[in-house]
């Protein structure tokens, strides 16, 4: 298997090569998914009497970031599965399958943590409540964003295959290319190793 560090980091290089595409994807996939939190901020902070941190805390208690993480991870799986089904042979197959596995397990655990988190808060007592960061929710939020950006990058690797082919594990096509290269070299041979004409 390839160097884990290389497999984990190199796909992110695609972002710098596709800045406009990435920005468009990020705006409509990652940021637009937080419209509810942004709307709550406007309603509670600008038009209401809560602070920014209180508004975020209320969204956190309601599980908004768990829900967002679950939705974002679920949206990652579709393009990866479609890519695996459509392309024969599939390029970067191992990376895609590992990304799917990590996404599914993170999605599963985000769902478990969300279902076990308490979400019954009396709003009347909210202002007197001491609040802190829900680190698990924050962790799943960050993980879901990182996994979705990685997934975007992995799918985009195919558009610049020559640059990233060392990450590909499609040995059949690599072997075919080596055989073709050897055939080309044999056609150029006129003599054997002793100098006899072939």
C-alpha positions as CSV (number, residue, x, y, z in Angstrom):
1,X,0.0,0.0,0.0
2,X,1.1,3.5,-0.7
3,X,2.5,5.8,1.9
4,X,-0.4,6.7,4.2
5,X,0.8,10.3,4.5
6,X,1.0,10.7,0.7
7,X,-2.5,9.2,0.3
8,X,-3.9,11.4,3.0
9,X,-2.4,14.7,1.8
10,X,-1.6,14.6,-1.9
11,X,-5.2,14.7,-3.1
12,X,-5.7,18.1,-1.4
13,X,-3.3,19.5,-4.0
14,X,-6.1,19.3,-6.5
15,X,-7.8,22.3,-4.8
16,X,-5.1,24.7,-5.8
17,X,-5.4,23.5,-9.4
18,X,-9.2,23.9,-9.5
19,X,-9.7,27.0,-7.4
20,X,-12.9,28.3,-9.0
21,X,-14.5,24.8,-9.1
22,X,-13.6,24.2,-5.5
23,X,-14.9,27.6,-4.4
24,X,-18.2,27.0,-6.2
25,X,-18.5,23.5,-4.7
26,X,-17.5,24.8,-1.2
27,X,-20.0,27.6,-1.3
28,X,-23.0,25.5,-2.3
29,X,-22.1,22.3,-0.4
30,X,-20.4,23.3,2.8
31,X,-21.4,26.9,3.5
32,X,-25.0,26.7,2.1
33,X,-25.6,23.8,4.5
34,X,-25.3,26.2,7.3
35,X,-28.1,28.5,6.2
36,X,-30.1,27.5,9.2
37,X,-27.4,28.5,11.7
38,X,-26.8,31.7,9.8
39,X,-30.6,32.5,9.8
40,X,-30.8,31.7,13.5
41,X,-27.9,34.1,14.1
42,X,-29.7,36.9,12.3
43,X,-33.0,36.2,14.1
44,X,-31.5,35.7,17.6
45,X,-28.5,38.1,17.6
46,X,-29.3,40.9,15.2
47,X,-33.1,41.0,15.7
48,X,-33.2,39.4,19.2
49,X,-31.3,39.8,22.5
50,X,-28.9,36.8,22.5
51,X,-25.2,37.0,22.0
52,X,-23.4,35.2,19.2
53,X,-22.0,32.5,21.5
54,X,-25.5,32.0,23.0
55,X,-27.0,31.5,19.6
56,X,-24.3,29.0,18.6
57,X,-24.8,27.2,21.9
58,X,-28.6,27.0,21.3
59,X,-27.9,25.5,17.8
60,X,-25.5,23.1,19.5
61,X,-28.0,22.0,22.1
62,X,-30.6,21.5,19.3
63,X,-28.0,19.2,17.5
64,X,-27.8,21.4,14.4
65,X,-24.2,20.6,13.9
66,X,-24.7,16.9,14.3
67,X,-27.5,17.1,11.7
68,X,-25.3,19.1,9.4
69,X,-22.4,16.7,9.8
70,X,-24.7,13.7,9.0
71,X,-26.2,15.4,5.9
72,X,-22.7,16.5,4.6
73,X,-21.3,13.0,5.1
74,X,-24.3,11.4,3.4
75,X,-23.9,13.8,0.4
76,X,-20.2,12.6,0.1
77,X,-21.2,9.0,-0.4
78,X,-23.4,9.5,-3.5
79,X,-20.7,10.9,-5.9
80,X,-18.1,8.4,-4.6
81,X,-20.4,5.4,-5.3
82,X,-21.5,6.8,-8.7
83,X,-17.9,7.2,-9.7
84,X,-17.1,3.7,-8.7
85,X,-20.0,2.3,-10.6
86,X,-19.6,4.4,-13.8
87,X,-15.8,4.1,-14.4
88,X,-14.3,0.8,-15.6
89,X,-11.6,0.4,-14.7
90,X,-12.0,2.7,-11.7
91,X,-9.0,4.9,-11.1
92,X,-7.8,5.5,-7.5
93,X,-10.1,2.7,-6.4
94,X,-8.5,2.1,-3.0
95,X,-8.5,5.7,-2.0
96,X,-12.2,6.0,-3.0
97,X,-13.1,2.8,-1.1
98,X,-11.2,4.0,2.0
99,X,-12.9,7.4,1.8
100,X,-16.3,5.6,1.7
101,X,-15.5,3.5,4.7
102,X,-14.3,6.5,6.8
103,X,-17.4,8.4,5.7
104,X,-19.8,5.6,6.7
105,X,-18.2,5.1,10.1
106,X,-18.1,8.8,10.8
107,X,-21.7,9.1,9.7
108,X,-22.6,6.2,11.9
109,X,-20.9,7.6,15.0
110,X,-22.3,11.1,14.4
111,X,-25.7,9.6,14.3
112,X,-25.1,7.6,17.6
113,X,-23.8,10.7,19.4
114,X,-26.7,12.8,18.0
115,X,-29.3,10.3,19.2
116,X,-27.8,10.1,22.7
117,X,-27.3,13.9,23.1
118,X,-29.9,15.7,25.3
119,X,-31.9,18.3,23.5
120,X,-34.5,19.4,26.1
121,X,-33.6,22.9,27.2
122,X,-36.1,25.3,28.8
123,X,-35.6,28.5,26.9
124,X,-36.7,30.5,30.0
125,X,-33.7,29.4,31.9
126,X,-31.4,29.7,28.9
127,X,-29.9,33.1,29.8
128,X,-28.9,31.9,33.3
129,X,-27.3,28.7,32.0
130,X,-23.6,28.3,32.0
131,X,-22.6,27.1,28.5
132,X,-19.6,25.5,27.0
133,X,-18.5,23.9,23.7
134,X,-19.9,20.5,22.8
135,X,-16.6,19.1,21.8
136,X,-18.0,15.9,20.2
137,X,-20.3,18.0,18.0
138,X,-17.5,20.3,17.1
139,X,-15.3,17.3,16.2
140,X,-17.9,15.7,14.0
141,X,-18.5,19.1,12.3
142,X,-14.8,19.4,11.5
143,X,-14.4,15.8,10.4
144,X,-17.4,16.0,8.1
145,X,-16.0,19.1,6.4
146,X,-12.5,17.6,6.0
147,X,-13.9,14.3,4.7
148,X,-16.1,16.1,2.2
149,X,-13.2,18.3,0.9
150,X,-11.1,15.1,0.7
151,X,-13.8,13.4,-1.2
152,X,-14.1,16.3,-3.6
153,X,-10.3,16.2,-4.2
154,X,-10.2,12.4,-4.7
155,X,-12.9,12.5,-7.4
156,X,-11.0,15.4,-9.1
157,X,-7.8,13.4,-9.2
158,X,-9.0,11.7,-12.4
159,X,-8.9,15.0,-14.3
160,X,-5.1,15.2,-14.0
161,X,-4.3,11.5,-14.0
162,X,-0.7,11.9,-15.2
163,X,0.2,14.0,-12.3
164,X,-1.3,11.7,-9.6
165,X,-1.0,8.3,-11.2
166,X,1.4,7.2,-8.5
167,X,-1.6,7.2,-6.1
168,X,-3.6,4.9,-8.4
169,X,-3.6,1.2,-7.7
170,X,-5.0,0.0,-11.0
171,X,-2.3,-2.5,-11.6
172,X,-3.9,-4.0,-14.7
173,X,-3.6,-0.8,-16.7
174,X,-0.1,-0.1,-15.3
175,X,1.0,-3.6,-16.4
176,X,-0.6,-3.1,-19.8
177,X,1.4,0.1,-20.2
178,X,4.6,-1.6,-19.2
179,X,4.0,-4.4,-21.7
180,X,3.3,-1.9,-24.5
181,X,6.5,0.0,-23.6
182,X,8.5,-3.3,-23.7
183,X,6.9,-4.1,-27.1
184,X,7.9,-0.7,-28.4
185,X,11.5,-1.3,-27.3
186,X,11.7,-4.8,-28.9
187,X,10.6,-3.3,-32.2
188,X,13.6,-1.0,-32.1
189,X,16.1,-3.9,-31.5
190,X,18.1,-5.0,-34.6
191,X,20.7,-7.1,-32.9
192,X,20.9,-9.4,-29.8
193,X,23.3,-9.0,-26.9
194,X,26.1,-10.7,-28.9
195,X,25.7,-8.5,-31.9
196,X,23.8,-11.0,-34.1
197,X,21.1,-9.6,-36.4
198,X,17.6,-10.4,-35.2
